Amino acid sequence: MEKIFQTINVVKIVVEDDDHILMGRKKTGIDEGTIVLPGGKVKEKEFSYHASARELFEETSLISGALELYHAGRMIKNYLSVNFEIYFVKFSDCLGKIEERDELTDLVFYHKKFLPLECVYKELYYMHQDLFDGNKYYFEIYAGKKKVNYNKKPLLLNNKVVYKKKYPKHS
């Protein structure tokens, strides 16, 4: 049987509260039981910015404040190509109360320097220090069965976005 290479677009949201970030444990699906950032798939004809706000609400009940694109990248894992964008938002800019929903449980603020690395998904383990150093990056990750190859380059060059994204066409 021939395996089909699939491409998906996902967003992750870093909710910051001083030096802490909100994470939760996946209830089901791929990476079940690992600790992850809120986020998920971008729907067809949906902008990633809107997907970030939607996913944040679906997984935490928070209504986002101003989301800022901080990182982007591409990850190859098995027969899957994942284009991702990571948005940051300050907890103080969000509305609502954090509540567990269908996809995440144990929603907790973890200190950036003391993330539970033994419980996070493998790719976050490799990039976690770069996420919070104040710079914006474009990440390239190849996640093999035994090894992860990881590269990063600036997302911005002379205050212009280096990484180009094709936006969905709206009819």
Biotite code that builds the C-alpha atoms (Angstrom):
import biotite.structure as struc

atoms = struc.array([
    struc.Atom([0.000, 0.000, 0.000], chain_id="A", res_id=1, res_name="MET", atom_name="CA", element="C"),
    struc.Atom([1.400, 3.392, -1.020], chain_id="A", res_id=2, res_name="GLU", atom_name="CA", element="C"),
    struc.Atom([1.523, 6.047, 1.687], chain_id="A", res_id=3, res_name="LYS", atom_name="CA", element="C"),
    struc.Atom([0.237, 9.498, 0.792], chain_id="A", res_id=4, res_name="ILE", atom_name="CA", element="C"),
    struc.Atom([2.160, 12.599, 1.838], chain_id="A", res_id=5, res_name="PHE", atom_name="CA", element="C"),
    struc.Atom([-0.268, 15.069, 3.452], chain_id="A", res_id=6, res_name="GLN", atom_name="CA", element="C"),
    struc.Atom([0.170, 18.780, 4.271], chain_id="A", res_id=7, res_name="THR", atom_name="CA", element="C"),
    struc.Atom([-1.728, 20.548, 7.044], chain_id="A", res_id=8, res_name="ILE", atom_name="CA", element="C"),
    struc.Atom([-1.624, 24.054, 8.500], chain_id="A", res_id=9, res_name="ASN", atom_name="CA", element="C"),
    struc.Atom([-1.720, 24.483, 12.259], chain_id="A", res_id=10, res_name="VAL", atom_name="CA", element="C"),
    struc.Atom([-1.497, 27.276, 14.801], chain_id="A", res_id=11, res_name="VAL", atom_name="CA", element="C"),
    struc.Atom([-0.229, 27.271, 18.364], chain_id="A", res_id=12, res_name="LYS", atom_name="CA", element="C"),
    struc.Atom([-0.878, 29.973, 20.921], chain_id="A", res_id=13, res_name="ILE", atom_name="CA", element="C"),
    struc.Atom([1.476, 31.035, 23.700], chain_id="A", res_id=14, res_name="VAL", atom_name="CA", element="C"),
    struc.Atom([-0.583, 32.688, 26.440], chain_id="A", res_id=15, res_name="VAL", atom_name="CA", element="C"),
    struc.Atom([1.914, 34.610, 28.569], chain_id="A", res_id=16, res_name="GLU", atom_name="CA", element="C"),
    struc.Atom([1.475, 35.710, 32.164], chain_id="A", res_id=17, res_name="ASP", atom_name="CA", element="C"),
    struc.Atom([4.756, 37.344, 33.201], chain_id="A", res_id=18, res_name="ASP", atom_name="CA", element="C"),
    struc.Atom([7.348, 34.533, 32.888], chain_id="A", res_id=19, res_name="ASP", atom_name="CA", element="C"),
    struc.Atom([4.721, 31.784, 32.680], chain_id="A", res_id=20, res_name="HIS", atom_name="CA", element="C"),
    struc.Atom([2.911, 30.189, 29.751], chain_id="A", res_id=21, res_name="ILE", atom_name="CA", element="C"),
    struc.Atom([-0.375, 28.301, 29.614], chain_id="A", res_id=22, res_name="LEU", atom_name="CA", element="C"),
    struc.Atom([-0.196, 24.633, 28.619], chain_id="A", res_id=23, res_name="MET", atom_name="CA", element="C"),
    struc.Atom([-2.494, 21.652, 28.928], chain_id="A", res_id=24, res_name="GLY", atom_name="CA", element="C"),
    struc.Atom([-2.472, 17.866, 28.579], chain_id="A", res_id=25, res_name="ARG", atom_name="CA", element="C"),
    struc.Atom([-3.931, 16.420, 25.356], chain_id="A", res_id=26, res_name="LYS", atom_name="CA", element="C"),
    struc.Atom([-6.965, 14.235, 26.067], chain_id="A", res_id=27, res_name="LYS", atom_name="CA", element="C"),
    struc.Atom([-7.100, 12.357, 22.744], chain_id="A", res_id=28, res_name="THR", atom_name="CA", element="C"),
    struc.Atom([-5.494, 11.904, 19.340], chain_id="A", res_id=29, res_name="GLY", atom_name="CA", element="C"),
    struc.Atom([-1.896, 12.265, 18.249], chain_id="A", res_id=30, res_name="ILE", atom_name="CA", element="C"),
    struc.Atom([0.376, 13.049, 21.199], chain_id="A", res_id=31, res_name="ASP", atom_name="CA", element="C"),
    struc.Atom([-2.362, 12.038, 23.678], chain_id="A", res_id=32, res_name="GLU", atom_name="CA", element="C"),
    struc.Atom([-1.145, 12.569, 27.246], chain_id="A", res_id=33, res_name="GLY", atom_name="CA", element="C"),
    struc.Atom([1.597, 15.041, 26.335], chain_id="A", res_id=34, res_name="THR", atom_name="CA", element="C"),
    struc.Atom([1.645, 18.634, 27.504], chain_id="A", res_id=35, res_name="ILE", atom_name="CA", element="C"),
    struc.Atom([1.014, 21.060, 24.651], chain_id="A", res_id=36, res_name="VAL", atom_name="CA", element="C"),
    struc.Atom([0.313, 24.677, 23.834], chain_id="A", res_id=37, res_name="LEU", atom_name="CA", element="C"),
    struc.Atom([-3.301, 25.441, 22.888], chain_id="A", res_id=38, res_name="PRO", atom_name="CA", element="C"),
    struc.Atom([-3.830, 25.283, 19.130], chain_id="A", res_id=39, res_name="GLY", atom_name="CA", element="C"),
    struc.Atom([-4.969, 23.174, 16.233], chain_id="A", res_id=40, res_name="GLY", atom_name="CA", element="C"),
    struc.Atom([-5.669, 22.945, 12.532], chain_id="A", res_id=41, res_name="LYS", atom_name="CA", element="C"),
    struc.Atom([-6.471, 25.910, 10.334], chain_id="A", res_id=42, res_name="VAL", atom_name="CA", element="C"),
    struc.Atom([-9.745, 25.253, 8.524], chain_id="A", res_id=43, res_name="LYS", atom_name="CA", element="C"),
    struc.Atom([-10.112, 25.608, 4.766], chain_id="A", res_id=44, res_name="GLU", atom_name="CA", element="C"),
    struc.Atom([-10.504, 29.279, 3.724], chain_id="A", res_id=45, res_name="LYS", atom_name="CA", element="C"),
    struc.Atom([-9.637, 30.398, 7.264], chain_id="A", res_id=46, res_name="GLU", atom_name="CA", element="C"),
    struc.Atom([-6.816, 32.813, 8.080], chain_id="A", res_id=47, res_name="PHE", atom_name="CA", element="C"),
    struc.Atom([-4.344, 31.538, 10.653], chain_id="A", res_id=48, res_name="SER", atom_name="CA", element="C"),
    struc.Atom([-4.881, 34.614, 12.848], chain_id="A", res_id=49, res_name="TYR", atom_name="CA", element="C"),
    struc.Atom([-8.602, 33.792, 13.083], chain_id="A", res_id=50, res_name="HIS", atom_name="CA", element="C"),
    struc.Atom([-7.826, 30.107, 13.646], chain_id="A", res_id=51, res_name="ALA", atom_name="CA", element="C"),
    struc.Atom([-5.630, 31.093, 16.596], chain_id="A", res_id=52, res_name="SER", atom_name="CA", element="C"),
    struc.Atom([-8.452, 33.017, 18.258], chain_id="A", res_id=53, res_name="ALA", atom_name="CA", element="C"),
    struc.Atom([-10.923, 30.189, 17.558], chain_id="A", res_id=54, res_name="ARG", atom_name="CA", element="C"),
    struc.Atom([-8.599, 27.446, 18.859], chain_id="A", res_id=55, res_name="GLU", atom_name="CA", element="C"),
    struc.Atom([-7.728, 29.417, 21.985], chain_id="A", res_id=56, res_name="LEU", atom_name="CA", element="C"),
    struc.Atom([-11.428, 29.746, 22.821], chain_id="A", res_id=57, res_name="PHE", atom_name="CA", element="C"),
    struc.Atom([-12.245, 26.105, 21.921], chain_id="A", res_id=58, res_name="GLU", atom_name="CA", element="C"),
    struc.Atom([-9.471, 24.739, 24.135], chain_id="A", res_id=59, res_name="GLU", atom_name="CA", element="C"),
    struc.Atom([-9.363, 27.184, 27.062], chain_id="A", res_id=60, res_name="THR", atom_name="CA", element="C"),
    struc.Atom([-12.577, 29.297, 26.961], chain_id="A", res_id=61, res_name="SER", atom_name="CA", element="C"),
    struc.Atom([-10.422, 32.430, 26.711], chain_id="A", res_id=62, res_name="LEU", atom_name="CA", element="C"),
    struc.Atom([-11.332, 35.177, 24.262], chain_id="A", res_id=63, res_name="ILE", atom_name="CA", element="C"),
    struc.Atom([-8.040, 36.416, 22.882], chain_id="A", res_id=64, res_name="SER", atom_name="CA", element="C"),
    struc.Atom([-6.700, 39.921, 22.978], chain_id="A", res_id=65, res_name="GLY", atom_name="CA", element="C"),
    struc.Atom([-4.266, 41.105, 20.321], chain_id="A", res_id=66, res_name="ALA", atom_name="CA", element="C"),
    struc.Atom([-2.462, 38.059, 18.934], chain_id="A", res_id=67, res_name="LEU", atom_name="CA", element="C"),
    struc.Atom([1.038, 38.620, 17.559], chain_id="A", res_id=68, res_name="GLU", atom_name="CA", element="C"),
    struc.Atom([2.720, 36.286, 15.084], chain_id="A", res_id=69, res_name="LEU", atom_name="CA", element="C"),
    struc.Atom([6.014, 35.385, 16.683], chain_id="A", res_id=70, res_name="TYR", atom_name="CA", element="C"),
    struc.Atom([7.252, 32.240, 14.968], chain_id="A", res_id=71, res_name="HIS", atom_name="CA", element="C"),
    struc.Atom([6.489, 30.187, 11.908], chain_id="A", res_id=72, res_name="ALA", atom_name="CA", element="C"),
    struc.Atom([7.889, 27.063, 10.367], chain_id="A", res_id=73, res_name="GLY", atom_name="CA", element="C"),
    struc.Atom([7.541, 23.717, 8.725], chain_id="A", res_id=74, res_name="ARG", atom_name="CA", element="C"),
    struc.Atom([7.852, 20.276, 10.260], chain_id="A", res_id=75, res_name="MET", atom_name="CA", element="C"),
    struc.Atom([8.113, 16.961, 8.429], chain_id="A", res_id=76, res_name="ILE", atom_name="CA", element="C"),
    struc.Atom([6.983, 14.013, 10.535], chain_id="A", res_id=77, res_name="LYS", atom_name="CA", element="C"),
    struc.Atom([6.305, 10.584, 9.042], chain_id="A", res_id=78, res_name="ASN", atom_name="CA", element="C"),
    struc.Atom([4.214, 11.268, 5.902], chain_id="A", res_id=79, res_name="TYR", atom_name="CA", element="C"),
    struc.Atom([2.960, 14.597, 7.179], chain_id="A", res_id=80, res_name="LEU", atom_name="CA", element="C"),
    struc.Atom([4.148, 18.110, 6.373], chain_id="A", res_id=81, res_name="SER", atom_name="CA", element="C"),
    struc.Atom([2.989, 20.598, 8.986], chain_id="A", res_id=82, res_name="VAL", atom_name="CA", element="C"),
    struc.Atom([3.126, 24.335, 8.303], chain_id="A", res_id=83, res_name="ASN", atom_name="CA", element="C"),
    struc.Atom([2.808, 26.094, 11.631], chain_id="A", res_id=84, res_name="PHE", atom_name="CA", element="C"),
    struc.Atom([2.490, 29.574, 13.056], chain_id="A", res_id=85, res_name="GLU", atom_name="CA", element="C"),
    struc.Atom([2.948, 30.419, 16.714], chain_id="A", res_id=86, res_name="ILE", atom_name="CA", element="C"),
    struc.Atom([1.099, 33.441, 18.083], chain_id="A", res_id=87, res_name="TYR", atom_name="CA", element="C"),
    struc.Atom([1.711, 35.156, 21.410], chain_id="A", res_id=88, res_name="PHE", atom_name="CA", element="C"),
    struc.Atom([-0.940, 36.878, 23.524], chain_id="A", res_id=89, res_name="VAL", atom_name="CA", element="C"),
    struc.Atom([-0.759, 38.320, 27.032], chain_id="A", res_id=90, res_name="LYS", atom_name="CA", element="C"),
    struc.Atom([-3.113, 36.663, 29.509], chain_id="A", res_id=91, res_name="PHE", atom_name="CA", element="C"),
    struc.Atom([-4.050, 40.107, 30.835], chain_id="A", res_id=92, res_name="SER", atom_name="CA", element="C"),
    struc.Atom([-5.353, 40.987, 27.331], chain_id="A", res_id=93, res_name="ASP", atom_name="CA", element="C"),
    struc.Atom([-7.698, 37.975, 27.239], chain_id="A", res_id=94, res_name="CYS", atom_name="CA", element="C"),
    struc.Atom([-11.292, 37.892, 28.407], chain_id="A", res_id=95, res_name="LEU", atom_name="CA", element="C"),
    struc.Atom([-12.996, 35.083, 30.252], chain_id="A", res_id=96, res_name="GLY", atom_name="CA", element="C"),
    struc.Atom([-11.969, 32.409, 32.695], chain_id="A", res_id=97, res_name="LYS", atom_name="CA", element="C"),
    struc.Atom([-9.751, 29.425, 31.901], chain_id="A", res_id=98, res_name="ILE", atom_name="CA", element="C"),
    struc.Atom([-11.897, 26.292, 31.717], chain_id="A", res_id=99, res_name="GLU", atom_name="CA", element="C"),
    struc.Atom([-11.150, 22.772, 30.546], chain_id="A", res_id=100, res_name="GLU", atom_name="CA", element="C"),
    struc.Atom([-12.808, 21.850, 27.268], chain_id="A", res_id=101, res_name="ARG", atom_name="CA", element="C"),
    struc.Atom([-12.940, 18.747, 25.060], chain_id="A", res_id=102, res_name="ASP", atom_name="CA", element="C"),
    struc.Atom([-9.312, 18.609, 23.904], chain_id="A", res_id=103, res_name="GLU", atom_name="CA", element="C"),
    struc.Atom([-7.124, 19.764, 26.824], chain_id="A", res_id=104, res_name="LEU", atom_name="CA", element="C"),
    struc.Atom([-7.110, 18.995, 30.525], chain_id="A", res_id=105, res_name="THR", atom_name="CA", element="C"),
    struc.Atom([-4.859, 20.127, 33.408], chain_id="A", res_id=106, res_name="ASP", atom_name="CA", element="C"),
    struc.Atom([-4.516, 23.697, 32.062], chain_id="A", res_id=107, res_name="LEU", atom_name="CA", element="C"),
    struc.Atom([-1.641, 25.206, 34.051], chain_id="A", res_id=108, res_name="VAL", atom_name="CA", element="C"),
    struc.Atom([0.755, 28.148, 33.765], chain_id="A", res_id=109, res_name="PHE", atom_name="CA", element="C"),
    struc.Atom([4.331, 26.829, 33.652], chain_id="A", res_id=110, res_name="TYR", atom_name="CA", element="C"),
    struc.Atom([7.411, 28.969, 34.183], chain_id="A", res_id=111, res_name="HIS", atom_name="CA", element="C"),
    struc.Atom([9.237, 29.373, 30.844], chain_id="A", res_id=112, res_name="LYS", atom_name="CA", element="C"),
    struc.Atom([12.508, 28.135, 32.356], chain_id="A", res_id=113, res_name="LYS", atom_name="CA", element="C"),
    struc.Atom([10.919, 25.122, 34.047], chain_id="A", res_id=114, res_name="PHE", atom_name="CA", element="C"),
    struc.Atom([8.685, 23.523, 31.430], chain_id="A", res_id=115, res_name="LEU", atom_name="CA", element="C"),
    struc.Atom([7.854, 19.847, 32.086], chain_id="A", res_id=116, res_name="PRO", atom_name="CA", element="C"),
    struc.Atom([10.149, 18.744, 29.237], chain_id="A", res_id=117, res_name="LEU", atom_name="CA", element="C"),
    struc.Atom([9.746, 15.053, 30.023], chain_id="A", res_id=118, res_name="GLU", atom_name="CA", element="C"),
    struc.Atom([6.033, 15.424, 29.165], chain_id="A", res_id=119, res_name="CYS", atom_name="CA", element="C"),
    struc.Atom([6.012, 17.799, 26.177], chain_id="A", res_id=120, res_name="VAL", atom_name="CA", element="C"),
    struc.Atom([5.864, 16.655, 22.588], chain_id="A", res_id=121, res_name="TYR", atom_name="CA", element="C"),
    struc.Atom([9.261, 15.942, 21.043], chain_id="A", res_id=122, res_name="LYS", atom_name="CA", element="C"),
    struc.Atom([9.401, 18.956, 18.713], chain_id="A", res_id=123, res_name="GLU", atom_name="CA", element="C"),
    struc.Atom([8.721, 21.459, 21.511], chain_id="A", res_id=124, res_name="LEU", atom_name="CA", element="C"),
    struc.Atom([11.527, 19.877, 23.494], chain_id="A", res_id=125, res_name="TYR", atom_name="CA", element="C"),
    struc.Atom([14.013, 20.938, 20.802], chain_id="A", res_id=126, res_name="TYR", atom_name="CA", element="C"),
    struc.Atom([12.699, 24.462, 20.191], chain_id="A", res_id=127, res_name="MET", atom_name="CA", element="C"),
    struc.Atom([11.517, 25.555, 23.646], chain_id="A", res_id=128, res_name="HIS", atom_name="CA", element="C"),
    struc.Atom([14.513, 27.779, 24.464], chain_id="A", res_id=129, res_name="GLN", atom_name="CA", element="C"),
    struc.Atom([14.230, 29.629, 21.147], chain_id="A", res_id=130, res_name="ASP", atom_name="CA", element="C"),
    struc.Atom([10.512, 30.288, 21.633], chain_id="A", res_id=131, res_name="LEU", atom_name="CA", element="C"),
    struc.Atom([11.083, 32.706, 24.491], chain_id="A", res_id=132, res_name="PHE", atom_name="CA", element="C"),
    struc.Atom([14.388, 34.447, 23.718], chain_id="A", res_id=133, res_name="ASP", atom_name="CA", element="C"),
    struc.Atom([12.673, 37.574, 22.349], chain_id="A", res_id=134, res_name="GLY", atom_name="CA", element="C"),
    struc.Atom([13.543, 36.899, 18.690], chain_id="A", res_id=135, res_name="ASN", atom_name="CA", element="C"),
    struc.Atom([11.183, 35.805, 15.920], chain_id="A", res_id=136, res_name="LYS", atom_name="CA", element="C"),
    struc.Atom([12.159, 32.683, 13.975], chain_id="A", res_id=137, res_name="TYR", atom_name="CA", element="C"),
    struc.Atom([11.247, 30.483, 11.069], chain_id="A", res_id=138, res_name="TYR", atom_name="CA", element="C"),
    struc.Atom([11.825, 26.879, 12.164], chain_id="A", res_id=139, res_name="PHE", atom_name="CA", element="C"),
    struc.Atom([12.531, 23.868, 9.963], chain_id="A", res_id=140, res_name="GLU", atom_name="CA", element="C"),
    struc.Atom([12.116, 20.542, 11.735], chain_id="A", res_id=141, res_name="ILE", atom_name="CA", element="C"),
    struc.Atom([12.462, 16.991, 10.468], chain_id="A", res_id=142, res_name="TYR", atom_name="CA", element="C"),
    struc.Atom([11.184, 14.565, 13.091], chain_id="A", res_id=143, res_name="ALA", atom_name="CA", element="C"),
    struc.Atom([12.364, 11.056, 12.318], chain_id="A", res_id=144, res_name="GLY", atom_name="CA", element="C"),
    struc.Atom([11.684, 7.995, 14.440], chain_id="A", res_id=145, res_name="LYS", atom_name="CA", element="C"),
    struc.Atom([14.960, 8.259, 16.355], chain_id="A", res_id=146, res_name="LYS", atom_name="CA", element="C"),
    struc.Atom([16.323, 11.703, 15.572], chain_id="A", res_id=147, res_name="LYS", atom_name="CA", element="C"),
    struc.Atom([15.119, 15.281, 15.134], chain_id="A", res_id=148, res_name="VAL", atom_name="CA", element="C"),
    struc.Atom([16.915, 17.682, 12.771], chain_id="A", res_id=149, res_name="ASN", atom_name="CA", element="C"),
    struc.Atom([16.265, 21.264, 13.731], chain_id="A", res_id=150, res_name="TYR", atom_name="CA", element="C"),
    struc.Atom([17.157, 24.576, 12.055], chain_id="A", res_id=151, res_name="ASN", atom_name="CA", element="C"),
    struc.Atom([16.064, 28.137, 12.594], chain_id="A", res_id=152, res_name="LYS", atom_name="CA", element="C"),
    struc.Atom([16.491, 31.413, 10.763], chain_id="A", res_id=153, res_name="LYS", atom_name="CA", element="C"),
    struc.Atom([15.192, 34.920, 11.411], chain_id="A", res_id=154, res_name="PRO", atom_name="CA", element="C"),
    struc.Atom([11.529, 35.448, 10.650], chain_id="A", res_id=155, res_name="LEU", atom_name="CA", element="C"),
    struc.Atom([12.202, 39.142, 10.073], chain_id="A", res_id=156, res_name="LEU", atom_name="CA", element="C"),
    struc.Atom([15.021, 40.751, 8.099], chain_id="A", res_id=157, res_name="LEU", atom_name="CA", element="C"),
    struc.Atom([15.262, 44.559, 8.139], chain_id="A", res_id=158, res_name="ASN", atom_name="CA", element="C"),
    struc.Atom([11.780, 44.614, 9.720], chain_id="A", res_id=159, res_name="ASN", atom_name="CA", element="C"),
    struc.Atom([10.293, 42.717, 6.750], chain_id="A", res_id=160, res_name="LYS", atom_name="CA", element="C"),
    struc.Atom([8.824, 39.234, 6.997], chain_id="A", res_id=161, res_name="VAL", atom_name="CA", element="C"),
    struc.Atom([11.210, 36.790, 5.351], chain_id="A", res_id=162, res_name="VAL", atom_name="CA", element="C"),
    struc.Atom([8.790, 33.910, 5.363], chain_id="A", res_id=163, res_name="TYR", atom_name="CA", element="C"),
    struc.Atom([6.053, 34.127, 2.727], chain_id="A", res_id=164, res_name="LYS", atom_name="CA", element="C"),
    struc.Atom([2.638, 32.652, 3.329], chain_id="A", res_id=165, res_name="LYS", atom_name="CA", element="C"),
    struc.Atom([0.000, 31.950, 0.735], chain_id="A", res_id=166, res_name="LYS", atom_name="CA", element="C"),
    struc.Atom([-3.350, 33.042, 2.099], chain_id="A", res_id=167, res_name="TYR", atom_name="CA", element="C"),
    struc.Atom([-6.554, 31.209, 1.209], chain_id="A", res_id=168, res_name="PRO", atom_name="CA", element="C"),
    struc.Atom([-8.702, 32.631, -1.538], chain_id="A", res_id=169, res_name="LYS", atom_name="CA", element="C"),
    struc.Atom([-12.076, 33.848, -0.374], chain_id="A", res_id=170, res_name="HIS", atom_name="CA", element="C"),
    struc.Atom([-14.991, 33.708, -2.763], chain_id="A", res_id=171, res_name="SER", atom_name="CA", element="C"),
])
